[in-house]
Amino acid sequence: MVTAEAVGACANVDSPASIASAIGRLLGAPEYERDRLRQHCRAVALGRYSWEIQQEGLVSLYRSLARP
């Protein structure tokens, strides 16, 4: 999701060095890039992953699971 949506930096979660490097890349980016990323992340979250967008699929899944 991070790569597909361009919303951050990927890291190997089993490697503290990899996590630190990803965080460092994000924090070390120029302010205008961090601002652009912040705005992009918000737009992606509100446009694709908000409850209003996701609720229909989730409710439909629960309904299908509740059927006998």
URPEVEN-V589892 format. One record per residue. RES is the residue in one small letter. PSI is psi as a letter, one per 20 degrees, with the letter a starting at -180 (* if undefined). Layout:
RES	PSI
RES	PSI
This chain:
m	g
v	g
t	g
a	h
e	i
a	l
v	k
g	b
a	p
c	q
a	q
n	o
v	i
d	j
s	o
p	h
a	h
s	g
i	g
a	h
s	g
a	g
i	g
g	g
r	g
l	g
l	h
g	i
a	q
p	q
e	g
y	h
e	g
r	g
d	g
r	g
l	g
r	g
q	g
h	g
c	g
r	g
a	g
v	g
a	g
l	h
g	h
r	h
y	j
s	r
w	g
e	h
i	g
q	i
q	h
e	g
g	g
l	g
v	g
s	g
l	g
y	g
r	g
s	h
l	h
a	i
r	q
p	*
